[in-house]
Amino acid sequence: MSLVTQMRCFKAVCETGGFKAASRLLSINQSTVSRHIANLEQHLQVTLVYRSTHMITPTSEGENYLQYCGQILSMIEDAELNVQRNDAANLQGKIRLTCPVSLASDVIAPAVAEFSAEFKQVEVEVIATDSRIGLIANGIDIAIRGGTHESLGPSTNIAQKISDVNFVCVGTPDYFKDAVEPQHPMDLMDELAVGYSIESPETKWTYLEDEIEKKVKLKTLHSATNLEVVRTWARLGLGLACIPLFVAKKEIEAGHLKIYCPATIWEKNALFLLTPNQKVSSKRNRLMWDFLKQKIPKMVT
């Protein structure tokens, strides 16, 4: 039995949080995934994952091994992608992508341009929207979405985590010029904030302290379903914002926004690639999937 196959199964289980989701991602039976993990644990003589009815999570040994798996499998995927590229010079057809508006211009557009420079006959259509449109109903081949495993939608879609998303609290550099600058999230209680309201209009920011999730509530006068609008309002002084670092990065580097409570670990979200089950077998979709999986993490950190 291939050690590489076992490593792929282990990585997929850790990324998706379960045997069932990993089996959809890998297009193999759930029992096969479970057997591969058990055989890998027997080979290593360690327990790699905690098993529960709700979620599969790696043990400390599993987290350590996962780092090595990621490095090894990345090298193998690079080699496979290079071979596939050489065999796909005349690839044709259309790929429909959807992504959040905040990713469209600075991440997806240059990534697609690079992909298209190599596969010149493949058409690409990007639907930039913060609405979670149905993939099958809208003819979507690949979706890029932020959130958690639980927020991704129907389990009929194949989902793979490709990057963590780090959040920061930002405001204008002089936001606290007449007050003491906050050092802890609870110092922000009842401060004015601009909210991101795609999921909830109530502004409660989640942060981690001693590995425990806690929340701080802020006042909200303005909210939007678009992160770029929230960022602009923060830059214009309408309130503080808790947004992904990659969304705020240019404004921070330009001196228009400042990070407050920089030592705080805010809510942990991630970016995922999604595709309907029947779409994964297309060669052009597979190439785009692998390309985005490699490219996006480098562009959002």
N, C-alpha and C positions, 0 to 999 in steps of 0.2 A: 504493500500500500504506500502510495507516494507521500513523503513527508511534506512536500510542497502543497499537496492537496489538503492535508490536515492543517497546515498553517493557514491556508486560505480560508478554510472553514472556521478556524479559531478567530481569525481577524474579522470575518463577516459577523460572527456571533457577537463579538465585542462591539462592533460598529452599529449593529441593528438592535442589540439588546435581547435577542431571543433566537431559539433554534428555528422557529417557523419563519420569521422574517429573513433569517440568513438563508434558509432553503429556497425562498423565493428569489433572493438576490443571486444565488448561485445556480438556480434552475436544477436543483436536485431534491430528493426526498428529505423530509425533516428527520426521519430515522437515520438516514445516511450521515447527515450533519452531526447528529448526536453521537453516532458510532465513531466518526472521525475524531471528535473531541475526546471521547473516552480512550481511544487508542493512543492519541497524542499524550494524554495525561499518564497513561500506563508506560509509554515510551520514556517520558521525562521523570516519572516517579514523583509527580507533584500534582496537586489540585489546581487547575488553571482558572476555573470559574465557580462562582457561587450560583446554585440553581434554586430558583423559587418559581411559584406559579405566575408571578407578574413580570419578573425581569431577570435576565442573566447578567451578572456583573463579574469582572475579572477579580481574582484574588491578588494579593500583593505580588506573588510569584507570577501570576498571569499578566499583570500590568508590565512587569519587567520583561517578560518574554514577548509581549505584544510589540514593544519597541524594536526588538530584533526582527520580529516577523515583518514589521512595516518596512524596515530597511531592506531586507532580503527580497520581499515580494515586490517592492518598488523597482529594484534592479531587474527582476524578472519581467515585470510589466513594461519597463523601458525597452528591454530587448524584444519582447513580443510586439510592442507597438511599432518599433522600427521595422520589423519584418512585415507586419501588416501594411504599413505605409508603402513599402516597396512593392507590395502586391496589389495596392489599391490606387495606382496612378490614374486610372481611368474611371474611378468611382463616380457615379452620377446619382441624381435624385434630390429630394428636398427634405430638410430637417426643420421642424417647427419647435422652437425653444420658448419657454416662458420663464421669466425671472422677476424679482422685485425691482422696482424703479431705481432704488438706491444702488443696485449692482449694474444696471444697464450700460451707462456711459463709460464708467472708469474700469469696469472689470469684464463684462460680457462682450462689449463692442470690440475692444482690442483683442480679446481671446478669439473671437469669431474671425476677425481679420487675419490673425496668424494661421488659424485652421484653414481658411479659404485660400491663403497664399500657397498652401501645399495641395489642397484638393479643390482645384479651380472649377471643376464642373459640378460641385455639390452646391445646391441652393440652400440658403439659411434664412429663415424668417424668425425674428425675435419679437415676442409679445411681452412688453414690459408692463407689468401690473402688480399692484399690491393685493389684488383680490385672488383668492385661491380657486381659480377656475378649474373645472373638471377636465382632466387630461384626455380621456377618451372622447367626451362630448365635444371638445374643441380641437380634436385632432393633434394633440400635443405629443411630440416624440420624447422630449426631455424637459423636465422642470427643475429649476434651481430654487430652493425654498429655505428660509430660515425658520428656526424654532426648535422643537424637541420631537422625539419619536412619537409622542402621544398626540402632537398637533398636526401631523402630516396628512391626515385624511384617510381615505379608504385603504384597507389592507391589501386590496387587489393590486395596488401599485408596488413596484419594486423600489426600495429606498436604500440609499447608502450615504452614510455620513462622510463628508470630505474635509471638513475643517471646523474647529471650534471658533466661536465668535466672542471676542472680548469687548465688553461694554465699558464706557467711561462716563463720568459725570462732567459735563462741560457747561460753561457760561462765559460771558464776556470777561476779559481780564480784570476789569474794574467793578465786577458785579458786587463784590463785598468791600468796596472802598470805604463805606461808612459803617462797617460791622467787622466782627472778628471772623476771619476766614475759617470755614469748617474743616475739621480734621477727621471726623467720624461721621458715618451716615446718619446717626441720630441727631447730629447737629443740623441736619437739613430739614428736620420735621417742621411742617407748615411753611417752608419756603415756597416761593412761587415757581412752578414748573410748567414746561410745555410738554404735553403728553402725546404719546404714540398710541392711537386709539383703535387700531385694527382689531384688537381682541377685547379690550375693555376700556371704557372711558375713564375709569377710576385710576388715579395715579398713585400706585404703590410700587416702590422700587424694591426689588429683592437683592439681598446681598448675603455673602457667606461670612460667618464669624465662628472660628473654632469648628469648622466643617458643619455648622448648623445654619440652615436657611432662616433669615430674618427679613422683616419688611419695615420700610419707613414710608409714612404717608406724607405727601406734599399737596399743596393747593394747586388747582389747575383752572385757569381761565381760558386757555387755548389748547386745542388738541387737533391732531391731523392723522390721517391714515397713510401718510407718506413721510418717510424718514428725512428726506431732503427738505421738506417744509419745516419739520421740527428743528432740524439743524439751522436753517435760515432764521427762524424765530429766536433761537438761542443766540445766534450771532448778533441779532438786532436788539438783544436785551430784554425780550419778553419773559424770560424765565430760564431756569436751569433745564438741561436735558440729559437723559441717560440713554445714550445711543451707541451703536457699534463703533469701535475705534476706526475702522476703515471708512466709515461715513464721515467722521469728524476730522480725520487726519490732515487733510489739506488746509482746513481752516485753523487747526492748531499750529501747523507749521508756518502759516502766514501770520500768526499772532492775533487772529480774530477771535479765537476761542482759547480758553484755558481749562486744563483738567483740575477738578477739585476732588478732594479725598483720594489722591492718586494711589494710596496703598490698599484701597478697598477692592475686593473681588466682587464685582456686581454679578447679576444673573448670568448663568451659563447657558447660552444657546449655541446652536451649531448651524452649519450650512449642509444641506442634503441635495443629492441628485435623486430625482424620481423619474420613473418611466412606467407606463402600463406594461403588464406582463408580456403581451404579444409584440411589443415594440423592441424588446431587447435583442431579438435574433437578427435584426437588420445590421448588415456590416457597417454601413455609414453611421448608424446610430451608436453602434458599439465603439467605433473609432472616436466619435464626438464625445461619448461618455468618458472614455479613457483619457482623452485629451483634456477635458474640463476637470476631471478628477486630479490631474497633475498640475494644471495651470492655476485654477482658482485659489487653492491654499496659499500659493506664493504671492497672490495679488491682494489678499485681504488681511495679511498679517502686518 
